[in-house]
Amino acid sequence: MAASSSEADTATSRTTAGGSALPGPPPPTPSNHHAAPSSAAAGGTTDAALSAFLHRLLLSSPAPQLRSPLAARSQASPSPPPLVSLESPDQRALRDAADVGYFHLAGHGLPSELPSSALAELSQLDASTRLESNLRTLGFSEEEGGEQDVDGGGADNPAVVFDACEGDMDALPAAAEYARRMRDVGMRVVALLSGCPDTGFREEPFAEGRRKPRCLLWASRVSTADTALPALGKAKAYPYVVALHCQWEASGQEEAPPSWVMNDGGEWTAVGARDGVILVTIGDIAQVWSNGKLKKVRGMARPTSAAPMETQHGETDRLSLTVLITLSLDNIISPLVPLSNAAGEGREDEANGAGADDEDGWRFHSFLLEDYAWRVYNQRLQFKDPLVRYRI
């Protein structure tokens, strides 16, 4: 014991004199550590058994099905929406339409052959020559139009846009007649929504010259491959009050194809077709006018099929027509529901735990349509509600 104590004292003195202790050898690593032969043999047996088990598991288990977030947020089975008739409107059907943001319209009086005639005229236009004209019609300059396709059309952009109220469709008599008749139907729909006691605007927004409506004829080219969900970011949009889309545009088909709409929650929904009806979608302007009582559709209806047209490259695309009832860009958009009614409804919603209004019952700030329209035209609607920044 004495000798050991002396050796320890000597080692301590050497360490103190040197200022630091020399590090010991490093621990053994896997590369220089070798198992005993018996251990290696046991490990090899275990690895072989594990490999055989995994092989049997892969053969007996089906491959996992991965779903994209877009597919997970869609309802692929077409279902017919609420049916509303202009000849005898039903208040319950209107309330159902207000809850989803779209509906089928019957009793509109549109001749069944008119959409096909309009499509035949518009399919002869060279969309690549109308890019600047499209932007001017929408109220944008070429610099403001955002990123565009070089051909002026394609899935990213409308093929053509006309202002049916400005008389720039004189060379297209069938298309002009189609736009005029659809404008009349659209104005009747707006009046119908205005008179709905539960979910309407509580006043007619275009009555007595309060506002001047605009009617845009929006022709969209859809690739022949677009039979599933529309691609992300591949649909231009524009703010509107209501939009009207004929689902029987494709002549020669026994059954009208369904259409895709993106609901207020950002989900794609397949909307089944009915014979001879118009698909009406409720827009963002209408939702603000109703102080949030009406649900809206983000963007416009996207057909899963439409009438073919020959492009300048020899390819066959499909052309779809939508008529928008909207406003000039210098308008201020704000709720039209009377303040007293909105305040009462806001307090009732708060009592039910759904209060998101300010103290006066308003659910949206007022905003200039020009700024909002530019944002909607250039924003990907799937990822964010464009009205979110104006909500109270």
Salt bridges, closest charged atoms under 4 A:
ASP151 OD2 - ARG221 NH2 3.39
ASP156 OD2 - LYS234 NZ 3.62
ASP163 OD2 - ARG214 NH2 2.97
GLU177 OE2 - ARG180 NH2 2.79
GLU177 OE2 - ARG181 NE 2.83
ASP184 OD2 - ARG180 NH1 3.48
ASP184 OD1 - ARG183 NH1 3.81
ASP198 OD2 - ARG95 NH1 3.18
GLU208 OE1 - ARG210 NH2 3.92
GLU249 OE2 - HIS245 ND1 3.85
ASP264 OD1 - LYS296 NZ 2.73
ASP317 OD2 - ARG221 NE 3.45
GLU345 OE2 - ARG202 NH2 2.86
GLU345 OE1 - LYS293 NZ 3.98
ASP349 OD2 - ARG363 NH2 1.97
ASP357 OD1 - ARG363 NE 2.95
ASP385 OD1 - LYS296 NZ 2.97
ASP385 OD2 - ARG391 NH2 3.04
